[in-house]
Amino acid sequence: MKFLIAYHTKTGNNARLAEAIAGELKNHGVDVEMIRVKPRVEVPIPLVGFQGQLRMTAKLKEDYDISGYDRYIFCGPVWAGGVSPVLKGLIGSSGCLDGKKAYIALCCLSPAVGAMNTLASLLEAQGALVMGKSRLQAQEAKNESIFVNYVKDVVEGCLN
Ligand SMILES: Cc1cc2nc3c(=O)[nH]c(=O)nc-3n(C[C@H](O)[C@H](O)[C@H](O)COP(=O)(O)O)c2cc1C
């Protein structure tokens, strides 16, 4: 079984999360690849809130091919209540998730229920089966044991 972790990060939190999830999957003997998805234009941090608020979808730096995996995990930030415009851009143009299992794991600040639901709807519109969605609070992520336990929970959820 081959996993892909596709993540977007601006300030590093979701990169750390994605890497830790990948490490834990490998500990379970799972074949896992990662893609860091980048926007065509990097928007300065003070402006990303507008992208979130306007519920924008970003154009991407390249055509990321995310086909050919058995399971997917998506990580990224939430800005002004809106899920990462970069993840939206990736999933909206993926066209290859029919019947594939997907898991959403976001590192953000708020409960982000709306953002997670938006991402889940986008995935389902591409035919994916959303196995789970959760978020790690960015402040809590600084606590090593909370971080490690969250990563373990995500991996457990993904392997079921
Ligand atoms: C302009 C701006 C707006 C944000 N708005 C939200 C928000 O509405 N909800 C939330 O949960 N987090 C919000 N955040 C926090 C980020 O989602 C959080 O810091 C995240 O972990 C950043 O991920 P990254 O380090 O991978 O880029 C906001 C951050 C910025 C910079």
The ligand as a Tripos MOL2 file, in Angstrom:
@<TRIPOS>MOLECULE
LIG
   31    33     1     0     0
SMALL
NO_CHARGES

@<TRIPOS>ATOM
      1 C1         -3.2520   35.6850    8.2330 C.3       1 LIG1
      2 C2         -3.4960   34.4220    9.0010 C.ar      1 LIG1
      3 C3         -4.7950   34.0560    9.3050 C.ar      1 LIG1
      4 C4         -5.0550   32.8830   10.0310 C.ar      1 LIG1
      5 N1         -6.3330   32.5120   10.2790 N.ar      1 LIG1
      6 C5         -6.5910   31.3370   10.9050 C.ar      1 LIG1
      7 C6         -7.9290   30.8960   11.1090 C.ar      1 LIG1
      8 O1         -8.8940   31.5400   10.7430 O.2       1 LIG1
      9 N2         -8.1080   29.7060   11.7330 N.ar      1 LIG1
     10 C7         -7.0780   28.9450   12.1740 C.ar      1 LIG1
     11 O2         -7.3260   27.8900   12.7100 O.2       1 LIG1
     12 N3         -5.7990   29.3360   11.9970 N.ar      1 LIG1
     13 C8         -5.5250   30.5210   11.3780 C.ar      1 LIG1
     14 N4         -4.2390   30.9150   11.1750 N.ar      1 LIG1
     15 C9         -3.1450   30.1130   11.7500 C.3       1 LIG1
     16 C10        -2.5100   29.1070   10.7750 C.3       1 LIG1
     17 O3         -3.4820   28.2670   10.1940 O.3       1 LIG1
     18 C11        -1.5210   28.2650   11.5620 C.3       1 LIG1
     19 O4         -0.5190   29.0820   12.1220 O.3       1 LIG1
     20 C12        -0.9060   27.1770   10.7340 C.3       1 LIG1
     21 O5         -0.3510   26.1960   11.5890 O.3       1 LIG1
     22 C13         0.1470   27.6750    9.7890 C.3       1 LIG1
     23 O6          0.6010   26.6000    9.0460 O.3       1 LIG1
     24 P1          2.0200   26.5930    8.3440 P.3       1 LIG1
     25 O7          3.0340   26.9680    9.4160 O.co2     1 LIG1
     26 O8          2.2110   25.2210    7.8470 O.co2     1 LIG1
     27 O9          1.9930   27.6320    7.2680 O.co2     1 LIG1
     28 C14        -3.9710   32.0870   10.4800 C.ar      1 LIG1
     29 C15        -2.6530   32.4740   10.1750 C.ar      1 LIG1
     30 C16        -2.4170   33.6210    9.4420 C.ar      1 LIG1
     31 C17        -0.9890   34.0010    9.1170 C.3       1 LIG1
@<TRIPOS>BOND
     1     1     2 1
     2     2     3 ar
     3     2    30 ar
     4     3     4 ar
     5     4     5 ar
     6     4    28 ar
     7     5     6 ar
     8     6     7 ar
     9     6    13 1
    10     7     8 2
    11     7     9 ar
    12     9    10 ar
    13    10    11 2
    14    10    12 ar
    15    12    13 ar
    16    13    14 ar
    17    14    15 1
    18    14    28 ar
    19    15    16 1
    20    16    17 1
    21    16    18 1
    22    18    19 1
    23    18    20 1
    24    20    21 1
    25    20    22 1
    26    22    23 1
    27    23    24 1
    28    24    25 2
    29    24    26 1
    30    24    27 1
    31    28    29 ar
    32    29    30 ar
    33    30    31 1
@<TRIPOS>SUBSTRUCTURE
     1 LIG1         1 GROUP 0 **** ****
